[in-house]
Amino acid sequence: MSARRLALVVAVVVAALIAGACGDRTGAATDGTVPVVTTTTILADLVHQVGGDRVRVESLVPKGGEVHTFDPTPSDIRRVTDARIVFRNGLALDDWLGDLVGDTGTEAPVVALGDDLPGVELLAGDEAGEPNPHLWMNVAYASKYAGRIADELTAVDPDAASVYEANLAAYQARLDALDDEARTALAAIPAANRTVVSFHDAFPYFAAAYGLTLDGTVVDSPGQDPSAAQVAALVTKIREGGVRAIFAEAQFNPAIVDTIAAETRATVVSDLYTDSVGDPPQDTYEGLMRWNVERVVAALGG
């Protein structure tokens, strides 16, 4: 057993002893709200929009954190232990949650929002045989996440069914408007400018939904820098393909992207948001998607 794994197990035991000393846990917060844990800040915002004041939601991965490489700490154990329901993305994005949930022994349901989600067309991911997990980058798919969240919150808190139903209707109406807004804005980009490269494989659903073409990624996955040969091959591909822009995200170091851009004269958009919310006005899913659309249109000449 690794030292980190041992530390987590010890922390679980301590947390269990403390919980037992404090009496019975019912999965309800002292203020009457439903405690909810999510793996990412984007999922936390979706839960907040659907749950409203009825829920108290926390994200394990902090704002600006990296969900692909996140390593839970003992301080995360208590949050999962106290949660009445846990939401993750699924599709292999946040599989690290499995060990944490198993160690806590929680009986709270763990819902993988992207797994077997009706009405979506899964695209290939960067790992052979694995689907791309970034479904929420298509606003219409994020709306489906919201629908599943409402169903699951109702299951654990049926007394608030009407609250979740009303919040969901209002939120999905706003997401429908956002989706229309994105389609209209991105449709104005000239056809010759629609081919781009991204830092990592976070944009396929965005591109498919809104009419862009992805012609490669800078890294195979976050935390794995490309080799010199891979960078050279990508530079050649960008030059030959007439790639107009390279998309990168605010949470990643743009050094590699800037180097490639200097060799190709492609425009770098380094402040997009995919896996995490940011500071206002990018602190909600709606805000970050609206920001992404505005930045992409500005870079590609819409």
C-alpha positions in Angstrom: 0.0 0.0 0.0 1.4 3.4 -0.9 2.1 6.0 1.8 -0.6 8.2 0.4 -3.2 5.4 0.2 -2.3 4.5 3.8 -2.8 8.1 4.9 -6.2 8.1 3.3 -7.3 4.9 5.0 -6.1 6.2 8.4 -8.0 9.4 7.9 -11.1 7.4 7.0 -10.8 5.5 10.3 -10.3 8.7 12.3 -13.3 10.3 10.5 -15.5 7.3 11.3 -14.5 7.4 14.9 -15.3 11.1 15.1 -18.7 10.6 13.4 -19.6 7.8 15.8 -18.7 9.9 18.8 -20.9 12.7 17.5 -23.9 10.5 17.1 -26.0 9.3 14.2 -25.6 10.9 10.8 -28.7 11.3 8.7 -27.2 12.8 5.6 -28.9 16.2 6.3 -27.1 19.4 7.1 -27.9 21.2 10.3 -29.5 24.0 8.4 -31.9 21.6 6.6 -30.2 21.7 3.2 -29.1 18.6 1.3 -25.3 18.2 1.4 -24.1 17.4 -2.1 -20.5 16.7 -3.3 -19.4 16.9 -7.0 -16.0 16.2 -8.6 -15.8 19.5 -10.5 -16.8 23.1 -10.1 -18.8 23.0 -13.3 -20.9 20.1 -12.0 -21.3 22.0 -8.7 -22.7 25.0 -10.5 -25.2 22.8 -12.4 -26.3 21.2 -9.1 -26.6 24.7 -7.6 -28.8 26.0 -10.5 -31.1 23.0 -10.2 -31.1 22.7 -6.4 -31.1 26.3 -5.5 -31.3 27.1 -1.7 -32.4 23.5 -1.1 -28.9 22.1 -1.5 -25.4 22.9 -0.1 -22.9 21.8 -2.8 -19.1 21.4 -2.7 -16.6 20.5 -5.4 -13.7 18.2 -4.6 -11.6 19.7 -7.4 -11.1 23.4 -6.5 -11.6 26.2 -8.9 -8.8 26.2 -11.4 -7.9 22.6 -10.5 -7.2 19.8 -12.9 -9.8 17.0 -12.8 -7.8 14.6 -15.0 -4.9 14.5 -12.6 -6.6 15.3 -9.3 -5.3 13.5 -6.2 -7.8 13.5 -3.3 -6.5 14.3 0.1 -7.7 13.2 3.6 -9.5 16.5 3.9 -11.8 15.4 1.1 -12.9 12.3 3.0 -15.2 14.1 5.5 -17.0 15.9 2.7 -17.8 12.7 0.9 -18.7 11.0 4.2 -21.2 13.7 5.0 -22.7 14.0 1.5 -26.3 12.7 0.9 -25.5 12.4 -2.8 -22.4 12.6 -4.9 -22.2 13.6 -8.6 -19.3 12.8 -10.9 -19.0 13.1 -14.7 -18.1 9.5 -15.5 -16.8 8.4 -18.9 -13.4 7.8 -17.2 -12.8 11.5 -16.4 -12.9 11.2 -12.7 -12.4 7.6 -11.9 -10.2 8.6 -9.0 -13.4 9.1 -7.0 -14.0 5.4 -6.8 -11.2 4.7 -4.3 -12.3 7.7 -2.2 -15.9 6.6 -2.0 -14.8 3.0 -1.3 -12.6 4.1 1.5 -15.3 6.2 3.2 -17.9 3.4 3.1 -20.6 6.0 2.4 -24.0 4.7 1.4 -24.8 7.9 -0.5 -25.7 7.3 -4.2 -22.8 8.2 -6.6 -24.2 9.4 -9.9 -22.1 9.4 -13.1 -23.9 12.1 -15.1 -22.3 11.3 -18.5 -22.6 7.5 -18.4 -25.5 6.1 -20.5 -27.0 9.6 -20.9 -29.9 9.3 -23.3 -29.9 11.4 -26.5 -26.1 12.1 -26.8 -23.7 11.0 -29.5 -20.4 10.0 -27.8 -17.2 11.0 -29.6 -13.9 9.2 -29.4 -11.5 10.2 -26.7 -7.7 10.4 -26.6 -7.5 6.9 -25.1 -8.2 4.0 -27.4 -11.7 2.6 -26.9 -12.7 5.4 -24.4 -15.2 8.1 -25.3 -14.4 11.8 -24.9 -15.9 12.8 -21.5 -16.4 16.5 -22.1 -20.1 16.3 -23.0 -21.0 19.6 -21.2 -19.1 21.6 -23.8 -22.2 21.2 -25.9 -24.8 23.3 -24.1 -27.6 21.0 -25.2 -25.8 18.1 -23.4 -25.3 20.2 -20.3 -29.0 20.7 -20.3 -29.4 16.9 -20.2 -27.0 16.8 -17.2 -29.3 19.2 -15.5 -32.3 17.0 -16.1 -30.5 14.0 -14.6 -29.5 16.1 -11.6 -33.1 17.1 -11.0 -34.2 13.4 -11.1 -31.5 12.3 -8.7 -32.1 15.2 -6.2 -35.8 14.4 -6.3 -35.0 10.7 -5.5 -33.0 11.6 -2.3 -35.2 14.6 -1.4 -38.8 13.9 -2.6 -40.3 16.6 -0.4 -38.7 19.2 -2.7 -39.7 17.7 -6.0 -41.7 20.8 -7.0 -38.7 23.0 -6.2 -36.3 21.0 -8.4 -38.9 20.8 -11.2 -39.4 24.5 -11.2 -35.7 25.3 -11.0 -34.9 22.8 -13.8 -37.5 24.4 -16.1 -36.1 27.9 -15.6 -32.5 26.7 -16.0 -33.2 24.7 -19.2 -34.9 27.6 -20.7 -31.8 29.7 -20.1 -29.6 27.0 -21.5 -31.8 26.8 -24.6 -31.3 30.5 -25.1 -27.6 30.2 -24.6 -27.3 27.4 -27.1 -29.2 29.5 -29.7 -26.9 32.4 -28.9 -23.8 30.3 -29.4 -25.0 28.9 -32.7 -25.8 32.3 -34.1 -22.5 33.9 -33.0 -20.3 31.0 -34.2 -22.2 30.7 -37.5 -20.7 34.1 -38.5 -17.2 32.7 -38.6 -15.9 32.4 -42.2 -15.6 28.9 -43.4 -11.9 29.3 -44.1 -11.3 30.1 -40.4 -13.0 27.2 -38.8 -10.1 24.8 -38.4 -8.4 25.0 -35.0 -6.0 23.0 -32.7 -6.7 22.6 -28.9 -4.3 22.2 -26.0 -6.0 19.0 -24.9 -8.9 17.0 -26.1 -11.6 19.1 -24.4 -13.3 20.6 -27.5 -14.7 17.9 -29.7 -18.3 18.3 -28.5 -18.1 22.1 -28.8 -16.7 21.8 -32.3 -19.3 19.2 -33.4 -22.2 21.3 -32.0 -21.1 24.6 -33.4 -19.5 23.9 -36.7 -15.7 24.0 -36.1 -13.0 21.5 -37.2 -10.4 20.2 -34.8 -7.1 19.3 -36.4 -5.1 18.1 -33.5 -4.1 18.6 -29.8 -0.9 19.9 -28.3 -0.8 17.2 -25.5 -2.2 13.7 -25.5 -3.6 14.4 -22.0 -2.9 16.9 -19.2 0.3 16.4 -17.4 2.0 14.8 -20.4 4.2 17.2 -22.3 4.7 16.4 -26.0 8.1 15.3 -27.3 10.1 17.5 -29.6 9.1 15.2 -32.5 5.5 15.6 -31.7 5.7 19.4 -31.5 7.5 19.5 -34.9 4.8 17.3 -36.4 2.1 19.5 -35.0 3.8 22.6 -36.4 3.9 21.1 -39.8 0.2 20.0 -39.6 -0.8 23.5 -38.5 1.1 25.1 -41.4 -0.2 22.7 -44.0 -3.8 22.8 -42.7 -4.1 26.5 -42.5 -5.1 26.3 -38.8 -6.2 29.8 -37.7 -6.1 29.4 -33.9 -4.9 27.3 -31.0 -7.3 26.9 -28.1 -5.8 26.6 -24.6 -7.4 26.9 -21.2 -6.8 29.2 -18.3 -5.7 26.5 -15.9 -2.8 25.4 -18.1 0.7 26.9 -18.6 0.6 28.4 -22.1 4.4 28.1 -22.7 4.2 25.2 -25.1 1.2 26.7 -27.0 3.1 30.0 -27.3 6.1 28.2 -28.7 4.0 26.5 -31.4 2.2 29.7 -32.2 5.5 31.5 -32.7 6.4 28.9 -35.3 3.1 29.0 -37.1 1.7 32.5 -36.6 -1.6 30.9 -35.4 -3.6 33.0 -32.9 -3.5 31.7 -29.3 -6.6 31.9 -27.3 -5.2 30.9 -23.9 -8.0 32.0 -21.5 -10.8 29.5 -22.3 -12.6 27.4 -19.7 -13.5 23.8 -20.1 -13.0 21.7 -16.9 -13.4 24.4 -14.2 -15.2 27.7 -13.6 -13.2 30.8 -13.1 -13.6 34.2 -11.5 -16.7 36.3 -12.3 -18.1 36.5 -14.9 -16.8 33.0 -15.7 -17.9 31.6 -12.3 -20.9 29.8 -13.6 -21.4 27.4 -16.5 -23.5 29.9 -18.4 -20.9 32.6 -17.8 -17.9 30.5 -18.9 -19.6 29.2 -22.0 -20.7 32.7 -23.1 -17.1 33.8 -22.5 -15.7 30.9 -24.6 -18.0 31.7 -27.5 -17.1 35.4 -27.4 -13.3 34.6 -27.3 -13.6 32.0 -30.1 -15.6 34.4 -32.4 -13.1 37.2 -31.7 -10.1 35.0 -32.6 -11.6 33.4 -35.7 -13.2 36.6 -37.2 -16.9 36.1 -36.6 
